[in-house]
Amino acid sequence: MQISTRLAQLDDIPQLNKLIDLSVRGLSIGYYTPNQIESSLKYMFGVDTQLVIDGTYYIAEIDGIIVGCGGWSKRNTLYGGDQYKETEDPLLDPQKDAARIRAFFVHPDSARRGVGKHIINVCEAAAQSHGFTSFELGATLPGVPLYTAMGYVSVETTNATLPDGELLEIVKMKKTL
């Protein structure tokens, strides 16, 4: 199995949003309630177009089929797609700020096959080439085992309150090189 990555393009967004729906619905079972899953898809999870525009969002493919996506950011937003972000998203200073590891989703059929690890390695290398030496992310519960295995440590657990009143547990994690 050969995993390849490429930068996402704006015309990939519809396909990526379908992948995100499949990933969240398939991999969040047992971690979140059905209402939390549906609410998170409506109000939080989706492509962050700014990552695509910035050239920091990657697509993972196996045999030309999209099996995962994820990125890194030099901007302040920690998590959430276009529908969840604040209007301002200032640039970070690599000398004092941590790059954001963002928006990781893997197709359920490809979970636990090295796809997420592959994308994280690509993102960390790219962020390092831009001067970042530390990384920060907001993990959903299904992602915590992967990030822990990749050397990230939990620093805070919080509940994101969604517009319909649902709470979604998010684990803030960090890694320093």
N, C-alpha and C positions, 0 to 999 in steps of 0.2 A: 504494500500500500504506500503510494507516494503522495504526500501532501504538498501542494504548491500554493503559494499565496500571490495575490496581486492586489494593487490598490483598487478600491471601490470607485466606481464612476457614478455620476448622478442617474444615469439610466439603469443602474443596478438596484436602485432603491425599492421599486415595487417587489422585486424578487427577494430582497433582503427582509422586507417587512413580512413576507410570507414565512421565511425561515424563522424570524423572530417569534411569530405566533406559534409555529410548530415547536420551537425550542422551549418557550415558556410553558405552553400547555403540556408538553411531554415530560419535561425534566423537573417541573416544580411540584408535581404530585407527591404528596407525603411531606412536603415542606410548608406549603401554603394551602389554604382552603380554596375550593373552586371559585368562591366570590373574590378572594384576594387575587387569584390568577387572572380572572377576567377584568377586574378593575385595573390591575397593573398594566394589562395590554391596552386598555382604553386610555389611561391617564399618564402612564410613565414610560413604558417600553416601546421602542420604535427606533428607527434610524435617526441619529443626530446629523443632520445635513451638514453642519459646520465641520464635522470630522472629515466628511467626504471632500468638501471644498478645500480644507487645509491639507489634504493628501496624507492623512494619518489614519485612515480606516481601511482595513484589509479584508479580503475575502479569501477563505481557504477552500480549495477544491481538491477533489480526488477524481481522477479520470474525467476532468472537465465538468464535474457536478459540484455545485456549491454545497459545502457541508458545514461551514462555520463562518463567523465574521467577528471582528473585534478590532479595537484600535487603541491609540494613545492620543493624548491631547496636551498641547502647550497652553491650554485655556483653563479657567477656573472651575468650570462645571465638573462635578464628580460623577454624576450618573443621570440617566434619563434621556429620552429621545426629544425630538422637536416639540412635542406636545407638553413636555414637563419643564423645559428650560426657562430660566430667566431671560429677559431680553438682552441684558449686558452679560458678556462672557469675556472678561479681560484676559490678556495674555499673562502667562506666568514668567517669572525670572528663574532660569535654570540654576543660577548661583545660590538661590535661597528657597525655591519652591520645588515641590515634587511634581513630576509629570503625572498626568492622570491616565490610568489604564481604564478603558471605557468600553462599554456596550459589547460584551462578549456573549455570543450565542452560538450553540452547536446544535445541528440537527440531531434529534433523539437517536436515529439509527447510527450515528457516528460518535455518540458519546462514549467517553472513556477509551478512545482509540488514539489519543495523542493530538487531536485537532486543537483543542484549547491550549495545550502546552506549546504547540508549534506557533500559534498566533502570538502568544505572550512573548516567546523568544524573539520573534520578528519585531514586535512593538518595543520591547525593552532595548533592543539593539538600535532601533531607529531613534528612540528618545535619547539614548546615550550619545548618538552622533550629533544631537542638537544640544549637548552639554548637560543633560540631566543625569544626576547620580542617585536620585531616589524616586520612588514611585508610590502612588496612593490610589486607592480604588474604593468604591462602594459595592460590596459583594452581596448578591442575593444568597440565600441559604444554600441552594444547590451548587453554587460556585465556590463556597468556602473551602471544601476539601482540595480542589484544584489549586486555588491560590495559596493555601497553606503548604501544599507539596512543592510549590514554586518559590517558597521562602518568604511569603508575606505573613505578617503577624497582625492579629486583631488588636485594634486600639480602642474601639468603641462600637457598641451596638445601639442602634436607634430605630425608631419606627417612623417611616415616611407616611404621613397622612394624605390619603388621596381624596379628591374632591367629593366622592360619594361616602366618605367617612371610613372606608376600609383602611387598615393599617398594614404596612408591609415592612417586615423586619429587614434591615439592611446592616451589614457589618462593614465598618470602615477598617481597611487594612493598609499596612505600609510595608515597604521594603527599601532598604538602603544598600547600595553596593559597597 
